Amino acid sequence: MNTDYRPDPLIAQEDHHDQTEFSSSYDSDASASVDFVQEEVMGGLSGFIADTNNEEQCNDPGQIVKGHRNIRPNQSIENIVINADSLNEGSVVEDSRNVIQSLMSSIAAPVIDDQQEKHNNPKSINAEVKLAHDEYKRRFQGRPTTTSSDIYTMDPEPCTGKFIVTKVRGWRAGYARILSLHKTYFTTLDPETHEITNLWYYAQVRNYMALVQEEDCMLIDVLENNKSSIKLKFKCAPKNRNEALTSFIQHVYRYETASSMVLNSGNRHPTFERCQRLTRHRTRIDSSLMCAPHGLVELHPTTGSELRTYLYRHIRALSFFSDDTNGIVFYVNETNNSIKSVKCECKAWFVLSSQIGGSGRSELVTLLKNKFDVLAIPLTVSESVTTHAVMDMKYGRALKSVVGERIGEFPVRKFSLRQQDKSQSTQSEGPRFRSLVLTRKGYILEYDKSGNAASCRPLNDVMNIVRHSQTSDQFTIEFKGGIQRRYASIQRETVIVSILDATVYMCKNFDVTVTDVVSTGYKMLSCIEEDEMRDSATSVAQNLFQMDPIETQCIKIVYEVCTVTSAYIQYLCFVKGSNLIPQHATNECLGATEVCREFNANVYIQSLCNLPDEKKLIEGTIRALWGLCSTLLKYINGCSKQAPSGSTYTAAVQDIYAAIVPMFQTLYRLMMTEIGYSFTAIIKEMTGALNEIWMIQDSFGLYWALKCVSALLLPRPFTKERDNLAELHNKGILITPKTSVAVNLVRCMVGNTKISENIGSDHGELSAICSDLVSMVASNIIESILCSHHDTSTTIQVASFIGEISKE
């Protein structure tokens, strides 16, 4: 997260439903009925403002800064008009100007009427555009509203959990909020603007619980700075309360564990130190079990470090061993799918009591019952089992008759806390050797060195495959339920392509994609049953929260942010030109990058039908994003000729590519809608970017650029009838000698890094970065054009591809 940003001094405070309205000014005749109380908590600032005319207290950190002021409504902002005669393709389109004008009415002071006509000049950028851009950048940096960030000293922390909730206020009507969790504090955000409305530190939390009598509701008791207590009541989305409350409790636990008072006083949670874990090798290993507020934590018997956490919401049932008085087994299912989709994992321990004559497992169950009650989760005790039966269940999950024959096997290194480096004082993950195996019936298994299955999960539970850009060999598989497993392989691209191919084409899990960041901190709803999600996604969000569906919320904020960002970036690139440094360009794209990541994490490919059927939103967003991508690509490609030597410049350019990738991912989703599929190919922003795609020097950026091309050249999935006319139209526009799509797609398929000179530009020959991912998507496009869907390909188009293939 970039913390160097300082907001524009012309920022006006935006009102919120749960904020106290007040106004203060530096004018001598200004008056304010505001009682201010401020207290320093954990090195930061926290406080509240009590308005004598309002019942509700406010914890907006942006309103507790000394010297804060609002620009009064009767004040005017002088337009700053910047002439840009060279701003041709970078000019703001009519729809974008309209959006900016309406948007500024809520986040900036009004502009006097006699200057409004300056908005209509496509070669000028006024103060409102810059103000809107700075506002969105500030919000997605996690900064509150303030006119003096030097006074407000809190450094914003990355979001590590995000949930849609309704803030319930007794007899008054509730309103929608986003509950955002961070390392030392949590906030509530306005879902329409992403503005921080309240902030509390975990040090202020006194208690929390799920309300049994009120479905999907939870209560958080916090201390205010005047030492009074307030109770925050949130209503979560259906089937989402367990995850939201568990995540909140987990954040509180981590904060308390990291604080010095807990480290000095030792572990304050009940711990069973004399335990043994039953392994898949039928051996027993010494360990300890701690009943933490959020889950059952396995500890190292000597160092006390955490080895693995079994969240209470993942424990479906437990049983006692009938042939051992100390044995207990937990049935764990870490996905949100029902048990019918995959058998639960069996985790067995032998627990000894610290009391003479006591029963360790009975004491453990009693403690767990209290923990489950806080979360309002039923603790199910099943009938007793034998040790032999438990081992049969462990081995039975990976039988060939269950998972099918092997179709792929890859050696990898898995990062696990069990293999952490004992020489390090901090807790870190260490690698252990594994074999990832794909099977005919759609499972992915881990095998250890001895050939025993360490885990078995269906490919239908895969959400994302994360290709980490910071390393050349690491990737993470995200499963439904928030489970993440990180691996490393020297053949990373091959492994990812194999998993993706099996998941999408064999298991028909069309929602899975390859991304560069995990969804934690962006995803706002749990992964519930797929059929139920698609049938009720609209009604759940709309009827329960009296707000738009999640897809509509995301597309609206993407539209607003990207429209403003596109206009501002075009100004920077086309006016400043070579004076713009890559680091500055990346920083200015922060708002658009973050809002696209949020869109990608919450809008499933198969739920695109829930997007609003509004041409203005979809077309405007596509136009803005393609314009933004085209501008950035032209800037990078134009600077590549005279690029200075050194790793600093190269890293800065790679950061721009990393900012473009989530934009391509959003475009890919939008172009698969009916509106996007028939509209995108004709806009100049897209056709202008097409020539720049082949110059991309980043393999992952090139992969997602080609995915966007495939969205237009392949038939739309999930439709009852194929749109042959639109498909024929898209091919006619994109596959021409001028665009050189045929020659460059063939070279991407075969891994030839020499790109055609005939690309309609003066860049000459540049090399592209090809990989297995790039070859896969290029092959899919060519196969569709020549074979599967050749009926919409012309003879000339087919001949051009065949001719290029023969040359290779």
TANOR-V314428 format. One record per backbone hydrogen bond with DSSP energy under -0.5 kcal/mol. NH is the residue of the N-H (numbers start at 0). CO is the residue of the C=O. E is the energy in kcal/mol with one decimal. If there is no record, write none. Layout:
nh->(NH,NH)
co->(CO,CO)
e->(E,E)
This chain:
nh->(10,11,18,29,33,34,35,36,36,38,40,40,43,45,47,48,49,50,51,51,53,57,60,62,63,67,69,71,74,76,77,80,81,81,82,83,86,87,90,91,96,97,98,99,100,101,102,103,104,105,106,107,114,115,117,118,119,120,121,123,124,128,129,130,131,132,133,134,135,136,137,138,139,140,140,141,142,150,151,152,155,159,160,161,162,163,164,165,166,167,167,168,171,174,176,177,178,178,179,179,180,180,181,185,186,187,188,189,190,192,193,196,197,198,199,201,203,204,205,206,208,209,210,211,214,216,217,218,219,220,221,221,222,223,226,229,231,231,232,232,233,233,234,235,235,236,239,243,244,245,246,247,248,249,250,251,252,253,254,255,256,257,258,261,262,263,264,265,271,272,274,274,275,276,277,278,278,281,284,286,287,288,289,290,291,291,295,296,296,297,297,298,298,299,303,306,307,309,310,311,313,314,314,315,315,316,317,318,320,321,326,327,328,329,330,331,331,332,340,341,341,344,346,346,347,347,348,349,350,350,351,351,357,359,360,362,363,364,365,366,367,368,369,370,371,372,373,374,375,375,376,379,381,381,384,389,390,391,392,393,394,395,396,397,398,401,402,403,406,407,409,411,412,413,414,415,415,418,419,421,423,429,431,433,434,435,436,436,437,438,439,440,441,443,444,445,446,447,450,453,454,456,458,460,461,462,463,464,465,465,466,466,467,467,468,474,475,476,477,477,478,478,479,481,482,484,486,487,488,491,494,495,496,497,498,499,500,501,502,503,504,505,505,506,508,509,511,512,514,514,521,522,527,532,533,534,535,536,539,540,541,542,543,543,544,545,546,552,553,554,555,556,557,558,559,560,561,562,563,564,565,566,567,568,569,570,571,572,573,574,575,575,576,576,578,579,580,583,584,585,586,587,588,588,589,592,593,594,595,596,597,598,599,600,601,601,602,603,606,607,609,610,613,614,617,618,619,619,620,621,622,623,624,625,626,627,628,629,630,631,632,633,634,635,636,637,638,639,640,642,649,650,651,652,653,654,655,656,657,658,659,660,661,662,662,663,664,665,666,667,668,669,670,671,671,672,676,677,678,679,681,682,686,687,688,689,690,691,692,693,694,695,701,702,703,704,705,706,707,708,709,710,711,711,712,713,718,723,726,727,728,729,730,731,732,733,734,735,739,740,743,744,745,746,747,748,749,750,751,752,754,754,758,765,767,768,769,774,775,776,777,778,779,780,781,782,783,784,785,786,787,788,789,791,792,797,798,799,800,801,802,803,804,805,806,807)
co->(7,106,15,26,31,49,33,34,47,45,38,43,40,38,36,57,34,48,32,49,50,48,58,59,60,64,23,69,71,109,75,78,79,124,80,122,83,85,87,121,92,93,94,95,96,97,98,99,100,102,102,103,111,112,114,115,116,117,119,120,81,125,125,126,127,128,129,130,131,132,133,134,135,136,137,138,137,147,147,150,153,180,180,522,178,523,176,234,174,165,232,171,168,166,164,188,162,176,177,186,160,178,184,199,179,197,177,194,188,189,189,187,187,58,185,183,200,201,220,220,218,373,216,209,212,213,233,208,231,206,219,229,203,227,223,221,219,229,167,230,217,231,165,215,233,163,236,239,240,241,242,243,244,245,246,247,248,249,250,251,252,253,254,258,258,259,260,261,288,270,272,286,349,284,347,276,282,278,276,274,298,271,296,269,289,294,309,289,294,295,307,287,296,304,299,297,297,295,308,293,310,310,311,313,330,330,379,328,326,384,323,348,318,346,316,329,344,313,337,337,338,331,329,344,277,345,327,275,325,348,273,349,354,357,350,358,359,360,361,362,363,364,365,366,367,368,369,370,371,372,371,377,317,379,319,385,386,387,388,389,390,391,392,394,395,398,398,399,437,437,435,433,487,431,485,413,429,415,416,419,420,415,413,411,446,409,434,444,407,442,404,402,438,456,436,454,434,451,447,445,445,443,441,457,458,477,477,512,463,475,464,514,465,473,515,486,465,484,463,475,476,482,460,478,478,476,474,412,472,488,490,491,492,493,494,495,496,497,498,499,500,500,501,501,502,507,508,462,464,512,518,518,525,528,529,530,531,532,535,536,537,538,538,539,540,541,540,548,549,550,551,552,553,554,555,556,557,558,559,560,561,562,563,564,565,566,567,568,569,570,570,571,571,572,575,576,578,580,580,581,582,583,584,585,586,588,589,590,591,592,593,594,595,596,597,598,598,601,603,604,606,607,611,612,613,614,614,615,616,617,618,619,620,621,622,623,624,625,626,627,628,629,630,631,632,633,634,635,636,639,645,646,647,648,649,650,651,652,653,654,655,656,657,658,659,659,660,661,662,663,664,665,666,667,668,669,672,673,674,675,678,679,682,683,684,685,686,688,688,689,691,692,697,698,699,700,701,702,703,704,705,706,707,708,708,709,715,721,722,723,724,725,726,727,728,729,730,733,735,735,739,740,741,742,743,744,745,746,746,750,752,765,756,763,752,695,767,770,771,772,773,774,775,776,777,778,779,780,781,782,782,783,786,788,789,793,794,795,796,797,798,799,800,801,802,803)
e->(-1.1,-0.8,-1.2,-1.2,-0.8,-1.7,-0.6,-0.5,-1.4,-2.2,-0.5,-1.1,-2.3,-1.6,-1.4,-1.5,-1.6,-0.6,-0.9,-0.5,-1.9,-1.1,-0.6,-2.1,-0.8,-1.8,-1.4,-0.6,-2.1,-0.8,-0.5,-0.8,-0.5,-0.7,-0.6,-1.5,-1.9,-1.6,-1.6,-0.5,-2.1,-2.2,-2.3,-2.5,-2.4,-2.3,-2.8,-2.3,-0.7,-1.6,-0.9,-2.1,-1.6,-1.7,-1.4,-1.9,-1.0,-1.0,-0.8,-1.5,-0.5,-0.5,-1.4,-2.8,-2.7,-2.4,-2.6,-2.2,-2.3,-2.2,-2.4,-2.3,-2.3,-0.8,-0.6,-1.3,-2.2,-1.0,-1.4,-1.0,-0.5,-2.9,-0.8,-0.6,-1.9,-1.6,-2.7,-2.1,-2.8,-0.7,-2.5,-0.7,-1.8,-1.2,-2.8,-2.0,-3.1,-0.6,-0.8,-2.6,-3.3,-0.5,-1.8,-2.8,-2.7,-1.8,-2.1,-2.2,-0.6,-0.7,-3.6,-3.1,-1.2,-0.9,-2.5,-2.0,-1.7,-1.3,-3.5,-1.4,-2.0,-2.7,-2.1,-0.7,-0.6,-1.8,-2.5,-3.0,-2.5,-2.6,-0.6,-2.5,-2.6,-3.8,-1.8,-2.5,-3.5,-0.6,-0.5,-0.6,-2.4,-0.6,-2.6,-3.5,-0.6,-0.7,-2.1,-2.5,-3.1,-2.1,-2.4,-2.1,-2.8,-2.5,-1.9,-2.2,-2.6,-2.3,-2.2,-2.6,-2.7,-2.0,-1.1,-0.5,-1.7,-2.3,-1.4,-1.1,-3.5,-0.8,-1.1,-1.5,-1.4,-3.2,-2.3,-0.6,-2.8,-1.6,-2.1,-2.1,-1.7,-2.3,-2.7,-2.9,-1.4,-1.6,-2.5,-2.8,-0.6,-0.5,-3.1,-2.8,-0.5,-2.7,-1.5,-3.4,-1.1,-2.9,-0.7,-1.8,-1.6,-0.7,-0.8,-0.9,-2.5,-1.0,-1.8,-2.4,-2.0,-3.0,-1.0,-2.5,-2.8,-3.0,-2.7,-0.7,-2.7,-2.5,-1.8,-0.5,-0.6,-3.0,-2.6,-0.6,-0.5,-0.6,-2.7,-2.5,-2.5,-0.5,-2.3,-0.5,-1.7,-0.6,-0.6,-2.2,-2.2,-2.2,-2.0,-1.9,-2.4,-2.1,-1.2,-1.7,-2.9,-1.7,-1.4,-1.1,-0.5,-0.8,-2.5,-0.8,-3.1,-0.6,-2.2,-1.8,-2.1,-2.0,-1.9,-2.1,-2.4,-2.4,-1.0,-1.3,-1.0,-1.2,-2.6,-2.2,-3.1,-1.2,-2.4,-2.7,-2.3,-3.5,-2.3,-0.6,-3.3,-1.3,-1.4,-0.6,-1.4,-2.5,-2.1,-2.6,-1.9,-2.8,-0.5,-2.6,-2.6,-1.9,-2.7,-1.7,-1.5,-3.0,-2.6,-2.0,-1.9,-2.3,-1.6,-3.5,-1.1,-2.2,-2.4,-1.7,-1.5,-3.8,-1.1,-2.3,-0.5,-3.5,-0.7,-3.3,-0.9,-1.0,-0.5,-2.2,-2.2,-2.6,-2.8,-0.6,-0.5,-3.3,-2.5,-1.2,-0.5,-1.8,-3.3,-1.5,-2.5,-1.0,-2.3,-2.7,-2.5,-2.1,-2.5,-2.8,-2.7,-2.3,-2.4,-2.6,-2.0,-0.8,-0.8,-1.5,-2.4,-1.4,-1.1,-0.8,-2.1,-0.6,-2.5,-2.2,-1.1,-2.7,-2.1,-1.8,-2.3,-1.3,-2.9,-1.4,-2.2,-2.4,-0.6,-1.4,-1.1,-1.1,-1.0,-2.5,-2.2,-2.2,-2.0,-2.0,-2.3,-2.3,-2.1,-2.5,-2.5,-1.6,-1.6,-2.8,-2.6,-1.7,-2.2,-3.0,-2.2,-1.6,-2.3,-2.8,-2.5,-2.0,-0.7,-1.4,-0.8,-0.6,-2.1,-1.8,-0.6,-0.6,-1.7,-2.5,-2.1,-2.1,-0.9,-0.7,-1.2,-2.8,-2.6,-2.2,-1.8,-2.0,-2.0,-1.9,-2.7,-1.8,-1.1,-0.6,-2.1,-0.8,-1.1,-1.1,-2.1,-1.7,-2.1,-0.6,-2.1,-2.5,-0.6,-1.7,-2.2,-2.5,-2.6,-2.3,-2.8,-2.6,-2.2,-2.3,-2.9,-2.8,-2.2,-2.3,-2.7,-2.4,-2.0,-2.5,-2.9,-2.2,-1.6,-1.1,-0.5,-0.9,-1.3,-2.6,-1.9,-2.2,-2.2,-1.6,-1.3,-2.0,-2.3,-1.5,-1.7,-1.9,-0.7,-0.5,-0.5,-2.2,-2.2,-2.0,-2.5,-2.6,-1.5,-2.4,-2.8,-0.5,-0.9,-1.4,-2.6,-1.3,-1.2,-2.1,-1.2,-1.6,-1.8,-2.3,-1.3,-1.6,-0.8,-0.6,-1.3,-0.6,-1.4,-1.8,-2.5,-2.2,-2.0,-1.9,-2.4,-1.7,-1.7,-1.6,-2.6,-1.6,-0.7,-1.0,-1.8,-2.2,-0.6,-1.5,-2.1,-2.7,-2.2,-2.6,-2.1,-2.0,-1.4,-2.5,-2.3,-1.2,-1.5,-0.7,-1.8,-2.6,-2.1,-1.8,-2.0,-2.1,-2.1,-0.7,-2.1,-0.6,-0.7,-1.1,-2.2,-0.5,-1.2,-0.8,-0.7,-2.7,-2.1,-2.0,-2.2,-2.3,-2.1,-1.8,-2.3,-2.8,-1.9,-2.2,-2.4,-2.5,-1.1,-2.1,-1.3,-1.2,-1.8,-2.4,-2.5,-2.1,-1.7,-2.4,-2.5,-1.8,-2.5,-2.1,-1.2,-1.2)
